[in-house]
């Protein structure tokens, strides 16, 4: 059997083990707080509901040993960890030896062999790169579908999770693509060829162009006046009788002019036509809603997780209109938090909080920025035109004496694995844990070790930056 068939066999075995759980048992579900984790949790909630099973669910930001110790003392016999757990298998083995544990994940695992009380489903076991090929929600979806074929109706939720984990690069790899085809077949999602502009459903057209960083539009990205002037130049009035136009308001002729205009603006780039690509539309969602475009839906879920309202995201995934409206309203608060963090950075980028070196910048926000937003700050800065640094590392303190670290990298199509870099930094540093993906990695360190961590990060990041130049 090839790697994919071995993985599918593992899915079947995991489903069979799940079926052995007595129906009177309460299942403890623990999932990650990002878009992929919330999508994963949503699928499990739907499956457990279909199965008439009782469950208790928690959405968490990280899975350090202290959290596992607390969970292991809870009065449950069956646990499911989704989109989380692969990096702490030894702790789970140590603390949950009297429990039945399911780990449904796609992150690079600490090891591949586990004790008999643990059912571990992860494509990395079969040599399939879970960071690229399938999201946590995708792994959970395949498991849920194997238990109950009716779960095929929720294939689109797995695609939202994959979008949240940045696994879409003008198309998907094999496993994600198979899930996408099922979502299309079920009439939940359609793929159209168009401009890859984030916010097309919700933002005014000139704002969409102003904030477009992937791909970058010279003379337009980063400039509101440049965006408005560009629209006038290509024969599009950015306003109509009701106010600012959105992408969805454009006529076919205007859309054609927009596509041509953007490509012409990008003629100096390597691939000027990269602005065109797949757009993933959720058919049942309302026009101009942040839930219409799968990429925007993923951002909505991220907002719910980072604003400590993951239950709203789960409700949105499962089509609860009341919870979906609350989630959309929460997006405004999330955006305010992001604006506040960007303003703080702008005011402090020349101060003691920001360390700039050869090819990197380290932002130690301490307690000045919400720790759930710090990764978003790094992501935005990595896509901006304001700095030349290759690596952007951000840090913020949690209330429990630890500091959350996020690492991002400028540019796209890089072959550098950010997770490996963070692993190098924390290597040999007691109490520090690293994880994440090739294109978005992070760590959790004791706050008292911030100075030591930063000094080591300077060395590792500068070395990597120089290697890139060479």
SEDRENMAR-213684 format. One line per 10 residues: number of its first residue (from 1); their letters; for each residue x, z, y of C-alpha. Coordinates in steps of 0.05 Angstrom, whole numbers, plus 5000, padded with zeros to 4 digits. Each point is the difference from the previous one (the first is absolute). Layout:
<atoms>
NUM) a) X,Z,Y  ...
</atoms>
This chain:
<atoms>
1) xxxxxxxxxx) 5000,5000,5000  5024,4986,5071  5003,5053,5054  4930,4986,5025  4968,5005,4932  5037,5065,4987  4973,5027,5066  4930,4978,4983  5007,5035,4932  5021,5063,5038
11) xxxxxxxxxx) 4937,4993,5042  4958,4998,4937  5035,5061,4971  4989,5038,5065  4926,4983,5000  4994,5023,4927  5033,5066,5017  4952,5009,5058  4940,4989,4955  5022,5061,4959
21) xxxxxxxxxx) 4986,5047,5058  4937,5041,4984  4943,4983,5047  4991,5074,5019  5071,5005,5028  5011,4997,5076  5055,4950,5015  5048,5017,5057  5019,4938,5040  5060,5000,5048
31) xxxxxxxxxx) 5016,4937,5041  5045,4979,5057  4975,4999,5072  5017,4929,5020  4956,4938,4993  5024,4987,4929  4988,5072,4979  4931,5002,5031  4982,4934,4967  5025,5029,4933
41) xxxxxxxxxx) 4959,5063,5010  4938,4959,5017  5005,4961,4935  5007,5065,4960  4941,5031,5036  4957,4940,4982  5023,5000,4928  4988,5074,4991  4932,4993,5031  4983,4943,4953
51) xxxxxxxxxx) 5022,5043,4942  4958,5059,5025  5063,5043,5001  5013,5060,5044  5063,4999,5043  5037,5035,5056  5041,4956,5047  5058,5012,5049  5035,4949,5044  5071,5023,5017
61) xxxxxxxxxx) 5057,4976,5044  5056,5019,4952  5010,5029,4931  5057,5050,5005  5011,5054,4948  4962,5054,5038  4937,4958,5001  5006,4986,4926  5009,5074,4986  4935,5014,5036
71) xxxxxxxxxx) 4963,4945,4963  5026,5022,4933  4969,5069,5009  4931,4971,5012  4949,5010,4943  4998,4927,4978  5022,4970,4934  5002,4927,5021  5037,4971,5060  5005,4928,5027
81) xxxxxxxxxx) 5054,4984,5051  4990,4932,5033  5049,4962,5044  5044,5062,4995  5040,5039,4949  5053,4952,4973  5056,5031,5040  4986,5071,4976  4989,4990,4925  5048,5057,4982
91) xxxxxxxxxx) 4962,5049,5043  4933,4978,4970  5028,5008,4930  5026,5069,5017  4938,5026,5035  4943,4965,4963  5023,5010,4927  4932,5031,4981  4959,4945,5035  4981,4928,4984
101) xxxxxxxxxx) 5028,4958,5056  4989,4926,5019  5047,4968,5050  4976,4932,5025  5053,4974,5048  5044,4942,5021  5059,5035,5034  5069,4999,4970  5000,5056,4948  5050,5056,4994
111) xxxxxxxxxx) 5002,4982,4925  4958,4960,4951  4991,5048,4941  4954,5060,5007  4974,5056,4957  4940,4990,4954  4950,5036,5045  5013,4949,5055  4971,4929,5000  5043,4960,5047
121) xxxxxxxxxx) 4976,4931,5023  5050,4964,5044  5022,4926,4998  5073,5021,5011  5000,5025,4928  4994,4927,4978  5050,4974,5051  4946,4975,5049  5016,5017,5073  4941,5042,5024
131) xxxxxxxxxx) 5024,4997,5071  4986,4925,5002  4954,4980,4943  4944,5052,5002  4978,5059,5043  4979,5069,4977  4928,4979,5010  5014,4939,4957  5026,5043,4943  4939,5046,5007
141) xxxxxxxxxx) 4953,4940,5002  5028,4971,4935  4991,5068,4967  4929,5009,5027  4980,4930,4978  5026,5014,4930  4957,5063,4997  4939,4967,5031  4995,4924,5009  4950,5011,5057
151) xxxxxxxxxx) 5059,5022,5043  5018,4926,5008  4951,5002,5058  5051,5042,5038  5061,4955,4991  5000,4989,5076  5016,5074,5011  5065,4990,4962  5017,4942,5045  4989,5044,5061
161) xxxxxxxxxx) 5049,5049,4969  5051,4945,4990  4992,4978,5072  5011,5072,5022  5066,5001,4961  5022,4935,5032  5001,4962,4934  4969,4937,5029  5050,4948,5024  4956,4939,5012
171) xxxxxxxxxx) 4974,5010,4929  5009,5051,4944  5044,5005,4939  4972,4993,4929  4963,5065,4987  4971,5008,5070  4981,4926,4999  4961,5009,4935  4962,5058,5033  4988,4956,5062
181) xxxxxxxxxx) 4971,4945,4957  4951,5049,4969  4979,5026,5069  4987,4927,5022  4963,4985,4935  4955,5061,5011  4982,4974,5070  5030,5061,5035  5056,4966,5035  5018,4930,5025
191) xxxxxxxxxx) 5068,4973,5019  5003,4952,5059  5058,4963,5030  5010,5019,5072  5042,5035,5053  5031,5064,4973  4980,5041,5061  4988,5074,4990  4938,5025,5036  4965,4932,5001
201) xxxxxxxxxx) 4933,5032,4982  5002,5057,5051  5047,4987,5059  4994,4951,5058  5038,4936,4986  5052,5011,5055  5015,5070,4973  5007,4973,4929  5052,4951,5026  5035,5053,5043
211) xxxxxxxxxx) 5009,5047,4941  5018,4946,4949  5068,5019,4972  4996,4969,4930  5012,4944,5015  5027,5007,5071  4975,4951,5052  5054,4989,5054  4975,5010,5071  4934,5029,4974
221) xxxxxxxxxx) 5015,5059,4956  5008,5063,5042  4970,4970,5063  4927,5004,5019  5009,4951,5058  5040,4954,4955  4944,5000,4949  4946,4985,5052  5043,4945,5032  5013,4969,4931
231) xxxxxxxxxx) 4925,4996,4985  4986,4965,5066  5058,4951,4986  4969,4979,4933  4930,4993,5029  4968,5065,4977  4965,5044,5051  5015,5071,4976  4932,5022,5027  4929,4979,4989
241) xxxxxxxxxx) 4936,5024,5032  5000,5065,4960  5073,5019,5012  5066,4989,4964  4997,4950,4942  5021,5020,4930  5031,4953,4948  4934,4998,4964  4966,4972,5063  5043,4937,5003
251) xxxxxxxxxx) 4971,4932,4986  5034,4955,4948  5033,4960,5056  5026,5064,5034  5026,5026,4934  5037,4935,4988  5030,5004,5070  5021,5072,4988  5034,4984,4934  5037,4941,5030
261) xxxxxxxxxx) 5019,5040,5062  5028,5058,4961  5041,4954,4954  5028,4963,5061  5019,5066,5032  5038,5017,4936  5038,4935,4993  5066,5036,5011  4987,5046,4941  5023,4987,4928
271) xxxxxxxxxx) 4928,4989,4974  4954,4988,5059  4941,4987,4954  5005,5071,4971  4945,5021,5047  4952,4965,4952  4983,5033,4934  4949,5035,4958  4948,5044,5033  4960,5046,4954
281) xxxxxxxxxx) 4927,5009,5021  4953,5051,4968  4935,4962,4995  4951,5059,5001  5029,5030,5064  4972,4987,5069  5033,4949,5046  5047,5029,5052  5004,5065,4962  5069,5032,4982
291) xxxxxxxxxx) 4976,4997,4928  4991,4924,4999  5074,4982,4993  5035,5033,4940  5062,5013,5042  4960,5036,5054  4961,5038,4946  5067,5026,4974  5018,5023,5071  4932,5036,5003
301) xxxxxxxxxx) 5018,5037,4935  5068,5019,5027  4966,5028,5062  4954,5043,4956  5058,5027,4960  5045,5014,5059  4943,5034,5039  4985,5046,4940  4933,4966,4986  5014,4964,4935
311) xxxxxxxxxx) 4929,5011,4975  4976,4952,5054  5046,4947,4973  4976,5011,4929  4928,4993,5025  5018,4935,5037  5031,4971,4937  4938,5016,4959  4952,4970,5051  4971,5064,5029
321) xxxxxxxxxx) 4976,4974,5068  4995,5069,5033  5071,5019,4980  5025,4931,5018  4973,5007,5071  5035,5067,5007  5065,4969,4974  4995,4944,5052  4988,5051,5055  5061,5039,4975
331) xxxxxxxxxx) 5043,4937,5011  4994,5012,5076  5029,5070,4993  5055,4972,4955  5018,4948,5052  5004,5054,5054  5048,5039,4956  5044,4938,4991  4999,4985,5075  5019,5073,5014
341) xxxxxxxxxx) 5059,4995,4951  5024,4934,5031  4995,5030,5069  5040,5061,4978  5053,4954,4970  5004,4958,5063  5009,5063,5043  5052,5030,4953  5040,4941,4973  5059,5016,5045
351) xxxxxxxxxx) 4998,5075,4985  5024,5047,4946  4942,4982,4953  5026,4929,4988  5067,4984,4970  5024,4928,5005  5059,4975,4960  5030,4936,4974  4940,4964,4970  4952,5059,4996
361) xxxxxxxxxx) 4957,5048,5040  4979,5069,4977  4939,5031,5034  4994,5075,4987  4932,5016,5031  5002,5071,4972  4930,5029,5014  4984,4951,5057  4965,4947,4956  4950,5009,4944
371) xxxxxxxxxx) 5040,4993,4935  4947,4954,4970  5012,4951,5058  5076,4999,4998  5003,4944,4948  4952,4958,5042  5045,5010,5061  5060,4975,4960  4960,4940,4974  4978,4980,5071
381) xxxxxxxxxx) 5070,5006,5028  5028,4959,4942  4954,4942,5021  5012,5005,5075  5048,4959,5041  5026,5059,5040  5061,5019,4958  5054,4967,4960  5011,5055,4949  4992,4978,4927
391) xxxxxxxxxx) 4976,5067,4974  4948,5045,5031  4996,5071,4973  4948,5049,5026  4991,5074,4985  4947,5052,5015  4990,5072,4978  4944,5027,4957  4972,5070,5006  5029,5022,4932
401) xxxxxxxxxx) 5073,4998,5020  5013,4928,4978  5014,4936,5038  4970,4932,4983  5047,4941,5006  4981,4926,5003  5047,4941,4997  4982,4928,5020  5041,4938,5013  4996,4944,5051
411) xxxxxxxxxx) 4984,4930,4976  4964,4972,4939  5024,4971,4935  5057,5050,4994  5031,5014,4933  5021,5071,5018  4964,5055,4962  4984,5055,5050  4983,5049,4945  5072,4993,4973
421) xxxxxxxxxx) 5026,5015,5070  4959,5064,5006  5021,5020,4929  5073,4992,5021  4989,5045,5061  4967,5057,4962  5047,4995,4940  5032,5068,4989  4957,5033,5053  4961,5057,4966
431) xxxxxxxxxx) 4925,5003,5014  4996,4929,5027  4954,4949,4967  4998,4925,5012  4950,4946,4981  4960,4940,5023  5012,4925,4993  5052,4948,5016  4968,4984,5068  4974,5070,5019
441) xxxxxxxxxx) 5035,5062,4975  5005,5073,5019  5021,5070,4983  4978,5072,5005  5055,5049,5019  5004,5074,5018  4997,5004,5076  5062,5045,5000  5040,4941,4971  4981,4950,5055
451) xxxxxxxxxx) 5070,5000,5032  5035,4990,4933  4951,4945,4982  5009,4964,5066  5076,5001,4996  4998,4970,4930  4947,4949,5022  5045,4976,5056  5055,4984,4951  4956,4966,4949
461) xxxxxxxxxx) 4959,4959,5050  5061,4976,5039  5034,4978,4935  4937,4962,4979  4992,4968,5068  5073,4976,5000  4993,4972,4930  4940,4960,5025  5040,4970,5057  5058,4983,4955
</atoms>
